[in-house]
Amino acid sequence: MKEVVNSKTVLQVPKWKFARINTNVSVSNFFIYGAGIIVIFIITCTLFPKWLAPYSPTFMDTAHTLSAPSSAHWFGTDYFGRDVLSLVIYGSRDSLIIGIASVLIGGLIGGIIGSAAGYFGGFIDVVFMRFIEILMTIPAVLLALAIAAALGPGLFNIVLAVAAASIPGYARVMRGQMISIKKRQYVDASRSIGTPEWKIFLWHLLPNSWSPLLVMATIGLGSSILIGAGLSFLGLGVIKEIPDWGALLSQGRGYLTVGWWICTFPGLAITLLVLSVNIMGDKLRDTFDPKISKKR
């Protein structure tokens, strides 16, 4: 009888544990899938705004200026009578271009600097990393603001400003990866059989050092979008008849008491996009991190 009772109690515990684990996994997947759907939808808005926007972003319904959200205008209208939903859809293009382009440029330049410093070491490492440390003493937002103010408003200028602010982080990550990988045994073995240094760099070091950079770029995309929106909010962004999300916030701040929807919906769009990108970046980090993978 004791054996029967013990077997029942032993069998009941794993069932409860497995049920708990499955619940946690489903909740995690729910957020990941939701973040993916939001990102895909915003990318679709960027690529095909005419298919999704109910009105032209330049159309002015003068009879319904500062109209609250309704069936005719889901997000309401602004002080010119423009449909806010259409403005948000069309404004996603510049906001997303600023984020993606600045991450690509910053990651490329920072990756090159970090790779050279970590692989060659010595004088090159000292010069490059002292330059990076000087940049790191300046906050990223302040550095981007100074560069954007010096270059003037414009899409290309704001991309350069945001990219320059992100270079130090990518450079330090890539340098650490290079220093760690070049000391491994398979690199020494390849060098011992006479493999040229440039082949070792291209075949062994670069392919094994890109994963942390990819994770950082995914998470940094949200920060780049926020910095770009902040610069546009201050009037240093893209100046055109179709404003981006940061410019929409700037235009609607004077109408918060009579038209709260003008600022609310662009702000929600920025929040959802940045939050979704960060969730996907955390998932990538967990996937590429061997310590977390072993625990799972």
C-alpha positions as CSV (number, residue, x, y, z in Angstrom):
1,M,0.0,0.0,0.0
2,K,2.8,2.4,0.7
3,E,4.3,1.9,-2.7
4,V,0.9,2.6,-4.3
5,V,0.5,5.8,-2.4
6,N,4.0,7.0,-3.1
7,S,3.6,6.3,-6.8
8,K,0.4,8.4,-7.0
9,T,2.0,11.3,-5.2
10,V,5.1,11.2,-7.4
11,L,3.0,11.1,-10.5
12,Q,0.8,14.1,-9.5
13,V,3.7,16.5,-9.0
14,P,5.2,16.5,-12.5
15,K,1.7,17.0,-14.0
16,W,1.3,20.2,-12.0
17,K,4.9,21.4,-12.9
18,F,4.4,20.7,-16.6
19,A,1.1,22.6,-16.6
20,R,2.8,25.6,-15.0
21,I,5.6,25.6,-17.5
22,N,3.3,25.4,-20.5
23,T,1.3,28.3,-19.2
24,N,4.5,30.5,-18.9
25,V,5.6,29.5,-22.4
26,S,2.2,30.4,-24.0
27,V,2.2,33.8,-22.3
28,S,5.7,34.5,-23.6
29,N,4.8,33.4,-27.1
30,F,1.7,35.6,-26.9
31,F,3.8,38.7,-26.5
32,I,6.2,37.7,-29.1
33,Y,3.5,37.0,-31.7
34,G,1.8,40.2,-30.8
35,A,5.0,42.2,-31.2
36,G,5.6,40.5,-34.6
37,I,2.1,41.4,-35.8
38,I,2.5,45.0,-34.8
39,V,5.9,45.3,-36.5
40,I,4.6,43.7,-39.7
41,F,1.6,46.0,-39.7
42,I,3.7,49.1,-39.4
43,I,6.1,47.9,-42.1
44,T,3.0,47.4,-44.3
45,C,1.9,50.9,-43.5
46,T,5.3,52.1,-44.6
47,L,5.3,50.2,-47.9
48,F,1.7,50.6,-48.9
49,P,0.2,53.7,-47.2
50,K,-2.3,54.3,-50.0
51,W,-3.9,51.0,-49.5
52,L,-4.5,51.5,-45.8
53,A,-5.0,55.2,-45.3
54,P,-8.7,56.3,-45.6
55,Y,-7.8,59.8,-46.8
56,S,-5.0,61.6,-48.5
57,P,-2.6,63.1,-45.9
58,T,-2.9,66.5,-47.5
59,F,-6.8,66.5,-47.8
60,M,-8.3,69.1,-45.6
61,D,-11.9,68.7,-44.4
62,T,-12.4,72.3,-43.3
63,A,-16.0,71.5,-42.2
64,H,-14.6,69.1,-39.5
65,T,-11.5,70.8,-38.0
66,L,-10.5,69.4,-34.6
67,S,-13.2,66.8,-34.9
68,A,-13.1,64.1,-32.2
69,P,-12.6,60.4,-33.2
70,S,-15.7,59.1,-35.0
71,S,-16.8,56.6,-37.6
72,A,-15.8,59.0,-40.4
73,H,-12.4,59.8,-38.8
74,W,-11.3,57.0,-36.5
75,F,-8.4,59.0,-35.0
76,G,-10.1,62.4,-35.4
77,T,-8.9,65.4,-37.4
78,D,-6.3,68.1,-36.7
79,Y,-6.6,71.9,-36.8
80,F,-6.5,71.8,-40.6
81,G,-9.1,69.2,-40.9
82,R,-6.6,66.5,-41.9
83,D,-7.4,62.9,-41.0
84,V,-5.0,61.9,-38.1
85,L,-5.2,58.2,-39.0
86,S,-3.9,58.9,-42.5
87,L,-1.2,61.2,-41.1
88,V,-0.1,58.4,-38.7
89,I,0.0,55.8,-41.5
90,Y,2.0,58.1,-43.9
91,G,4.2,59.4,-41.1
92,S,5.4,55.9,-40.3
93,R,7.6,55.9,-43.4
94,D,10.1,58.5,-42.3
95,S,10.1,57.3,-38.7
96,L,10.9,53.8,-39.7
97,I,13.5,54.9,-42.3
98,I,15.3,57.0,-39.6
99,G,15.4,54.0,-37.2
100,I,16.5,51.3,-39.7
101,A,19.0,53.5,-41.7
102,S,20.6,54.8,-38.5
103,V,21.0,51.3,-37.1
104,L,22.5,50.0,-40.3
105,I,25.0,52.9,-40.6
106,G,25.9,53.0,-36.9
107,G,26.2,49.2,-36.8
108,L,28.4,49.1,-39.9
109,I,30.8,51.9,-38.8
110,G,30.8,50.8,-35.2
111,G,31.4,47.2,-36.2
112,I,34.3,48.1,-38.5
113,I,35.9,50.2,-35.7
114,G,35.4,47.5,-33.1
115,S,36.6,44.7,-35.3
116,A,39.8,46.6,-36.2
117,A,40.5,47.5,-32.6
118,G,39.9,44.0,-31.3
119,Y,41.7,42.1,-34.0
120,F,44.8,44.2,-34.4
121,G,45.1,45.6,-30.9
122,G,48.1,47.7,-30.0
123,F,48.3,51.3,-31.3
124,I,45.1,50.9,-33.4
125,D,43.1,49.6,-30.4
126,V,44.3,52.5,-28.3
127,V,43.5,55.2,-30.8
128,F,40.1,53.8,-31.8
129,M,38.9,53.1,-28.3
130,R,40.1,56.5,-26.9
131,F,38.0,58.1,-29.7
132,I,35.0,55.9,-28.8
133,E,35.4,56.7,-25.1
134,I,35.3,60.4,-25.8
135,L,32.0,59.9,-27.7
136,M,30.7,57.9,-24.8
137,T,31.2,60.7,-22.4
138,I,28.4,62.6,-24.3
139,P,24.8,61.3,-23.8
140,A,23.5,59.8,-27.0
141,V,20.5,62.2,-27.2
142,L,22.7,65.2,-26.6
143,L,25.2,64.0,-29.2
144,A,22.5,63.5,-31.8
145,L,21.0,66.8,-31.0
146,A,24.3,68.6,-31.5
147,I,25.0,66.9,-34.8
148,A,21.5,67.5,-36.1
149,A,21.7,71.2,-35.1
150,A,25.0,71.5,-36.9
151,L,23.9,69.8,-40.1
152,G,20.4,71.3,-40.2
153,P,17.0,69.7,-40.7
154,G,16.5,66.9,-43.3
155,L,16.1,63.2,-43.5
156,F,19.7,62.3,-44.4
157,N,21.0,64.7,-41.7
158,I,18.9,63.2,-38.9
159,V,19.9,59.7,-40.0
160,L,23.6,60.6,-39.7
161,A,23.0,62.3,-36.3
162,V,21.2,59.3,-34.8
163,A,23.7,56.8,-36.4
164,A,26.7,58.8,-35.0
165,A,25.2,58.6,-31.5
166,S,24.9,54.8,-31.7
167,I,28.4,54.0,-33.0
168,P,30.2,53.7,-29.6
169,G,27.9,50.9,-28.3
170,Y,28.4,48.8,-31.5
171,A,32.1,49.4,-31.5
172,R,32.6,48.2,-27.9
173,V,30.5,45.1,-28.4
174,M,32.3,44.1,-31.6
175,R,35.7,44.8,-30.0
176,G,34.9,42.5,-27.1
177,Q,33.7,39.8,-29.4
178,M,36.9,40.0,-31.5
179,I,39.2,39.8,-28.5
180,S,37.3,36.8,-27.2
181,I,37.1,34.8,-30.4
182,K,40.6,35.4,-31.7
183,K,42.0,33.5,-28.6
184,R,40.1,30.3,-29.3
185,Q,41.8,27.1,-30.3
186,Y,40.3,26.8,-33.8
187,V,41.7,30.2,-34.7
188,D,45.2,29.1,-33.5
189,A,44.8,25.8,-35.4
190,S,43.9,27.6,-38.6
191,R,46.8,30.0,-38.2
192,S,49.2,27.1,-37.5
193,I,48.4,25.4,-40.9
194,G,49.4,28.7,-42.7
195,T,45.9,30.2,-43.3
196,P,46.3,33.9,-44.2
197,E,45.2,36.4,-41.7
198,W,42.6,38.0,-43.9
199,K,41.0,34.5,-44.4
200,I,41.0,33.9,-40.7
201,F,39.3,37.3,-40.2
202,L,36.6,36.7,-42.8
203,W,36.0,33.0,-42.3
204,H,36.4,32.5,-38.6
205,L,36.1,35.8,-36.7
206,L,33.4,37.7,-38.5
207,P,30.8,34.9,-38.8
208,N,31.2,34.1,-35.1
209,S,30.9,37.6,-33.8
210,W,27.9,39.0,-35.6
211,S,25.1,37.5,-33.3
212,P,25.6,40.0,-30.4
213,L,25.7,42.8,-32.9
214,L,22.4,41.7,-34.4
215,V,20.8,41.5,-31.0
216,M,22.1,45.0,-30.1
217,A,20.9,46.4,-33.4
218,T,17.4,45.0,-32.9
219,I,17.1,46.5,-29.4
220,G,18.9,49.7,-30.6
221,L,16.3,50.2,-33.3
222,G,13.7,51.3,-30.7
223,S,16.2,53.8,-29.2
224,S,17.0,55.2,-32.7
225,I,13.3,55.6,-33.4
226,L,12.8,57.4,-30.1
227,I,15.8,59.7,-30.7
228,G,14.7,60.5,-34.3
229,A,11.2,61.3,-33.0
230,G,12.7,63.5,-30.4
231,L,14.7,65.5,-32.9
232,S,11.6,65.9,-35.1
233,F,9.7,67.1,-32.1
234,L,12.3,69.8,-31.6
235,G,12.1,70.9,-35.2
236,L,15.3,69.3,-36.4
237,G,13.8,66.4,-38.4
238,V,12.2,66.1,-41.8
239,I,10.5,69.3,-43.0
240,K,7.8,68.3,-45.5
241,E,4.0,68.5,-46.0
242,I,3.6,64.9,-44.6
243,P,5.1,65.0,-41.0
244,D,6.6,62.1,-39.3
245,W,5.4,60.9,-35.8
246,G,7.7,63.3,-33.9
247,A,6.6,66.3,-35.9
248,L,2.9,65.2,-35.4
249,L,3.5,65.3,-31.6
250,S,5.1,68.7,-31.9
251,Q,2.2,70.1,-34.0
252,G,-0.4,68.8,-31.7
253,R,1.1,69.8,-28.3
254,G,-0.6,73.2,-28.5
255,Y,-4.0,71.6,-28.9
256,L,-4.0,69.2,-26.0
257,T,-7.0,70.8,-24.2
258,V,-9.2,70.8,-27.4
259,G,-7.7,68.0,-29.5
260,W,-6.0,65.4,-27.3
261,W,-6.2,62.9,-30.1
262,I,-3.7,64.8,-32.3
263,C,-0.8,63.8,-29.9
264,T,-2.2,60.7,-28.4
265,F,-2.3,58.4,-31.5
266,P,1.1,59.3,-32.8
267,G,2.5,58.8,-29.3
268,L,0.8,55.4,-29.1
269,A,2.2,54.4,-32.5
270,I,5.8,55.2,-31.3
271,T,5.2,53.4,-28.0
272,L,3.8,50.2,-29.6
273,L,6.6,50.1,-32.2
274,V,9.4,50.6,-29.7
275,L,7.9,48.1,-27.3
276,S,7.4,45.5,-30.0
277,V,11.0,45.9,-31.3
278,N,12.4,45.6,-27.8
279,I,10.4,42.4,-27.1
280,M,11.7,40.9,-30.4
281,G,15.2,42.0,-29.4
282,D,14.9,40.3,-26.0
283,K,13.8,37.1,-27.8
284,L,16.8,37.2,-30.1
285,R,19.1,37.8,-27.1
286,D,17.7,34.8,-25.3
287,T,18.1,32.7,-28.5
288,F,21.7,33.5,-29.0
289,D,22.8,33.5,-25.4
290,P,24.2,30.0,-24.6
291,K,23.7,30.4,-20.8
292,I,19.9,31.0,-21.2
293,S,19.6,28.3,-23.8
294,K,21.2,25.7,-21.4
295,K,18.8,26.7,-18.6
296,R,15.8,26.1,-20.9
